Amino acid sequence: YYLQNPSWNFSGCDKEEWSLLSDEVHTIFWNEILPHLQSWETQTWGNILLDAKKQNHSIEVSSLNKIAMNRLVKLYIEAESLISLRLTATHRIYGYMVI
């Protein structure tokens, strides 16, 4: 998968907690989040996760806090790890990979 380009799917995104639909996130989506997603689509997972591993990396689910782990259970997400992609110094987007 390191040679493949990412493709995003938001049908299973969390619409209650940490949501792209929240007012705060909605106001920055078009200016901050979407441009990053579009840029990453032109790169391979190798570029994103290996070349920029300081900013983008996987996180073991077992190392998440209890609240985050409970959200995964509630959303029926069974993953060993999540991917953390850095948007800015303080903003991240989290997801999981389906191969």
N, CA, C and O of each residue as an XYZ file, in Angstrom:
396
protein
N       0.800     -1.204      0.000
C       0.000      0.000      0.000
C       0.840      1.264      0.000
O       0.324      2.343     -0.289
N       2.133      1.153      0.320
C       2.987      2.339      0.339
C       3.136      2.985     -1.039
O       3.503      4.156     -1.138
N       2.855      2.234     -2.094
C       2.957      2.776     -3.449
C       1.633      3.335     -3.951
O       1.585      3.925     -5.030
N       0.571      3.162     -3.197
C      -0.753      3.620     -3.610
C      -1.057      5.024     -3.093
O      -0.502      5.474     -2.090
N      -1.951      5.699     -3.804
C      -2.433      7.010     -3.378
C      -3.635      6.824     -2.474
O      -4.413      5.891     -2.668
N      -3.801      7.692     -1.490
C      -4.975      7.563     -0.624
C      -6.254      7.973     -1.335
O      -6.246      8.744     -2.294
N      -7.327      7.439     -0.838
C      -8.667      7.808     -1.264
C      -9.498      7.888      0.007
O      -9.425      6.996      0.852
N     -10.274      8.930      0.147
C     -10.991      9.177      1.401
C     -12.435      8.728      1.316
O     -13.064      8.816      0.262
N     -12.953      8.249      2.430
C     -14.355      7.852      2.540
C     -14.851      8.331      3.896
O     -14.326      7.925      4.932
N     -15.849      9.183      3.890
C     -16.354      9.762      5.130
C     -17.725      9.225      5.534
O     -18.372      9.784      6.419
N     -18.165      8.161      4.899
C     -19.491      7.624      5.228
C     -19.563      7.104      6.656
O     -20.644      7.076      7.244
N     -18.442      6.694      7.223
C     -18.434      6.180      8.591
C     -17.851      7.147      9.599
O     -17.497      6.750     10.709
N     -17.747      8.426      9.223
C     -17.107      9.374     10.155
C     -17.992      9.599     11.384
O     -19.212      9.443     11.339
N     -17.342      9.963     12.458
C     -18.017     10.215     13.728
C     -18.776     11.526     13.626
O     -18.173     12.590     13.492
N     -20.095     11.450     13.688
C     -20.929     12.639     13.546
C     -21.369     13.207     14.890
O     -22.115     14.185     14.941
N     -20.903     12.592     15.985
C     -21.273     13.070     17.317
C     -20.092     13.721     18.020
O     -20.199     14.857     18.483
N     -18.986     13.029     18.105
C     -17.786     13.527     18.782
C     -16.715     13.821     17.737
O     -16.579     13.071     16.770
N     -15.966     14.880     17.912
C     -14.862     15.225     17.017
C     -15.314     15.196     15.560
O     -14.617     14.657     14.701
N     -16.432     15.752     15.294
C     -17.071     15.602     13.997
C     -16.687     16.683     12.993
O     -16.460     17.836     13.359
N     -16.619     16.296     11.730
C     -16.456     17.267     10.655
C     -17.689     18.151     10.527
O     -17.639     19.197      9.880
N     -18.791     17.739     11.137
C     -20.025     18.509     11.057
C     -20.158     19.542     12.168
O     -21.097     20.338     12.159
N     -19.228     19.542     13.131
C     -19.331     20.507     14.222
C     -19.105     21.919     13.682
O     -18.418     22.103     12.678
N     -19.682     22.903     14.348
C     -19.566     24.294     13.899
C     -18.111     24.733     13.797
O     -17.723     25.394     12.834
N     -17.309     24.366     14.789
C     -15.900     24.772     14.803
C     -15.155     24.201     13.606
O     -14.435     24.923     12.917
N     -15.324     22.930     13.361
C     -14.613     22.288     12.255
C     -15.186     22.738     10.920
O     -14.446     22.925      9.954
N     -16.484     22.911     10.864
C     -17.129     23.323      9.611
C     -16.541     24.629      9.082
O     -16.384     24.797      7.872
N     -16.218     25.546      9.981
C     -15.704     26.851      9.556
C     -14.299     26.766      8.971
O     -13.910     27.639      8.195
N     -13.519     25.727      9.325
C     -12.154     25.614      8.783
C     -12.021     24.522      7.720
O     -10.954     24.363      7.126
N     -13.100     23.769      7.477
C     -13.004     22.644      6.548
C     -12.489     23.075      5.177
O     -11.525     22.498      4.673
N     -13.118     24.079      4.568
C     -12.775     24.458      3.202
C     -11.400     25.084      3.084
O     -10.743     24.929      2.054
N     -10.946     25.788      4.114
C      -9.661     26.482      4.033
C      -8.478     25.665      4.544
O      -7.342     25.902      4.133
N      -8.729     24.716      5.425
C      -7.620     23.998      6.052
C      -7.640     22.497      5.766
O      -6.635     21.936      5.331
N      -8.766     21.852      6.005
C      -8.816     20.390      5.914
C      -8.829     19.912      4.469
O      -7.995     19.089      4.090
N      -9.753     20.406      3.657
C      -9.880     19.935      2.272
C      -8.601     20.135      1.460
O      -8.213     19.219      0.734
N      -7.924     21.287      1.544
C      -6.674     21.418      0.787
C      -5.621     20.372      1.160
O      -4.893     19.891      0.292
N      -5.536     20.017      2.440
C      -4.592     18.964      2.844
C      -5.004     17.615      2.253
O      -4.164     16.882      1.733
N      -6.290     17.290      2.333
C      -6.751     16.016      1.774
C      -6.467     15.949      0.281
O      -6.038     14.912     -0.223
N      -6.703     17.048     -0.432
C      -6.440     17.081     -1.867
C      -4.945     16.923     -2.160
O      -4.563     16.233     -3.105
N      -4.116     17.557     -1.357
C      -2.666     17.436     -1.544
C      -2.200     16.007     -1.295
O      -1.399     15.470     -2.061
N      -2.696     15.392     -0.228
C      -2.293     14.015      0.077
C      -2.728     13.040     -1.006
O      -2.067     12.024     -1.220
N      -3.832     13.330     -1.693
C      -4.282     12.436     -2.768
C      -3.276     12.373     -3.916
O      -3.278     11.410     -4.681
N      -2.425     13.377     -4.044
C      -1.429     13.381     -5.116
C      -0.150     12.657     -4.698
O       0.758     12.485     -5.511
N      -0.073     12.235     -3.447
C       1.093     11.553     -2.909
C       0.788     10.076     -2.668
O      -0.371      9.663     -2.659
N       1.829      9.302     -2.475
C       1.628      7.893     -2.110
C       1.620      7.785     -0.589
O       2.056      8.697      0.114
N       1.117      6.655     -0.092
C       1.161      6.426      1.358
C       2.600      6.400      1.854
O       2.865      6.755      3.002
N       3.526      5.987      1.003
C       4.938      6.022      1.379
C       5.408      7.446      1.637
O       6.110      7.703      2.615
N       5.021      8.376      0.758
C       5.366      9.789      0.969
C       4.739     10.318      2.251
O       5.380     11.035      3.019
N       3.498      9.962      2.468
C       2.742     10.501      3.607
C       3.222      9.923      4.924
O       3.433     10.662      5.885
N       3.397      8.609      4.980
C       3.699      7.959      6.257
C       5.181      7.707      6.505
O       5.607      7.644      7.659
N       5.964      7.563      5.461
C       7.392      7.290      5.662
C       8.231      8.565      5.549
O       9.033      8.870      6.431
N       8.038      9.301      4.458
C       8.830     10.516      4.258
C       8.471     11.600      5.270
O       9.330     12.386      5.670
N       7.217     11.643      5.680
C       6.761     12.664      6.640
C       6.328     12.012      7.952
O       5.334     12.417      8.555
N       7.084     10.993      8.391
C       6.669     10.222      9.565
C       6.648     11.029     10.851
O       6.016     10.618     11.825
N       7.323     12.164     10.874
C       7.288     13.007     12.074
C       5.906     13.666     12.218
O       5.438     13.875     13.337
N       5.257     13.991     11.104
C       3.943     14.626     11.124
C       2.790     13.621     11.013
O       1.726     13.838     11.594
N       2.987     12.548     10.289
C       1.925     11.584      9.996
C       2.395     10.194     10.411
O       3.494      9.768     10.053
N       1.563      9.497     11.161
C       1.998      8.193     11.671
C       0.796      7.389     12.158
O      -0.309      7.911     12.308
N       1.044      6.123     12.396
C      -0.015      5.272     12.942
C       0.041      5.319     14.466
O       1.085      5.589     15.061
N      -1.100      5.052     15.076
C      -1.238      5.018     16.529
C      -1.919      3.707     16.882
O      -2.994      3.410     16.362
N      -1.315      2.930     17.749
C      -1.921      1.681     18.189
C      -3.197      1.985     18.968
O      -3.196      2.844     19.849
N      -4.278      1.288     18.650
C      -5.552      1.495     19.334
C      -5.398      1.263     20.835
O      -6.036      1.941     21.640
N      -4.563      0.316     21.206
C      -4.374      0.009     22.628
C      -3.761      1.172     23.403
O      -3.843      1.198     24.631
N      -3.147      2.137     22.710
C      -2.541      3.281     23.388
C      -3.486      4.486     23.481
O      -3.129      5.510     24.063
N      -4.683      4.367     22.911
C      -5.653      5.468     22.952
C      -6.245      5.609     24.352
O      -6.247      4.666     25.144
N      -6.744      6.808     24.635
C      -7.420      6.995     25.920
C      -8.777      6.290     25.893
O      -9.262      5.905     24.829
N      -9.375      6.128     27.050
C     -10.615      5.365     27.191
C     -11.755      5.965     26.371
O     -12.556      5.230     25.793
N     -11.834      7.283     26.317
C     -12.910      7.939     25.560
C     -12.800      7.587     24.076
O     -13.794      7.232     23.443
N     -11.593      7.684     23.528
C     -11.391      7.358     22.115
C     -11.665      5.881     21.847
O     -12.280      5.539     20.837
N     -11.222      5.019     22.729
C     -11.473      3.583     22.550
C     -12.971      3.280     22.591
O     -13.456      2.452     21.820
N     -13.704      3.943     23.482
C     -15.150      3.748     23.563
C     -15.854      4.230     22.300
O     -16.843      3.630     21.880
N     -15.352      5.322     21.681
C     -15.942      5.811     20.428
C     -15.767      4.770     19.325
O     -16.684      4.547     18.534
N     -14.613      4.139     19.265
C     -14.393      3.116     18.248
C     -15.365      1.963     18.426
O     -15.908      1.445     17.449
N     -15.584      1.561     19.667
C     -16.530      0.469     19.946
C     -17.933      0.890     19.539
O     -18.644      0.126     18.886
N     -18.338      2.092     19.916
C     -19.688      2.572     19.594
C     -19.911      2.665     18.089
O     -21.019      2.432     17.607
N     -18.862      3.005     17.350
C     -18.960      3.140     15.894
C     -18.683      1.832     15.152
O     -18.652      1.806     13.922
N     -18.482      0.750     15.901
C     -18.199     -0.573     15.326
C     -16.955     -0.567     14.446
O     -16.922     -1.221     13.404
N     -15.938      0.169     14.865
C     -14.678      0.219     14.131
C     -13.704     -0.739     14.798
O     -13.318     -0.562     15.953
N     -13.319     -1.757     14.042
C     -12.369     -2.744     14.538
C     -11.064     -2.556     13.778
O     -10.900     -3.054     12.665
N     -10.154     -1.840     14.388
C      -8.858     -1.577     13.768
C      -7.771     -1.778     14.813
O      -7.986     -1.527     15.999
N      -6.613     -2.228     14.373
C      -5.478     -2.378     15.284
C      -4.782     -1.043     15.504
O      -4.197     -0.791     16.558
N      -4.859     -0.190     14.476
C      -4.217      1.116     14.602
C      -5.016      2.155     13.821
O      -5.788      1.827     12.920
N      -4.811      3.402     14.187
C      -5.392      4.541     13.485
C      -4.254      5.308     12.827
O      -3.097      5.182     13.229
N      -4.583      6.090     11.831
C      -3.603      6.943     11.177
C      -3.862      8.378     11.635
O      -4.995      8.855     11.576
N      -2.823      9.057     12.085
C      -2.886     10.462     12.479
C      -2.196     11.282     11.403
O      -1.007     11.102     11.140
N      -2.948     12.185     10.780
C      -2.395     13.061      9.756
C      -2.404     14.494     10.277
O      -3.433     14.990     10.736
N      -1.268     15.144     10.204
C      -1.127     16.494     10.750
C      -1.643     17.530      9.759
O      -1.189     17.594      8.616
N      -2.603     18.344     10.212
C      -3.113     19.455      9.409
C      -2.357     20.736      9.723
O      -1.895     21.433      8.819
N      -2.233     21.043     11.013
C      -1.471     22.210     11.484
C      -0.730     21.781     12.746
O      -0.735     20.605     13.108
N      -0.104     22.727     13.403
C       0.627     22.411     14.634
C      -0.277     21.793     15.694
O       0.181     20.981     16.498
N      -1.553     22.166     15.705
C      -2.462     21.663     16.744
C      -3.632     20.844     16.210
O      -4.352     20.237     17.002
N      -3.844     20.805     14.922
C      -4.985     20.067     14.366
C      -4.528     18.795     13.658
O      -3.572     18.807     12.883
N      -5.218     17.713     13.935
C      -4.958     16.419     13.298
C      -6.272     15.854     12.770
O      -7.351     16.207     13.245
N      -6.164     14.988     11.798
C      -7.321     14.221     11.348
C      -6.932     12.756     11.535
O      -5.824     12.342     11.193
N      -7.870     11.983     12.088
C      -7.612     10.579     12.388
C      -8.519      9.702     11.563
O      -9.673     10.046     11.308
N      -7.999      8.578     11.151
C      -8.794      7.632     10.397
C      -8.161      6.261     10.464
O      -7.187      6.042     11.184
N      -8.725      5.348      9.710
C      -8.170      4.005      9.657
C      -8.097      3.586      8.204
O      -8.857      4.057      7.358
N      -7.168      2.694      7.937
C      -6.912      2.269      6.584
C      -7.627      0.960      6.283
O      -7.627      0.028      7.087
N      -8.231      0.918      5.114
C      -8.847     -0.302      4.613
C      -8.073     -0.676      3.352
O      -8.003      0.092      2.393
N      -7.500     -1.864      3.380
C      -6.655     -2.284      2.250
C      -7.382     -3.340      1.441
O      -6.849     -3.830      0.445
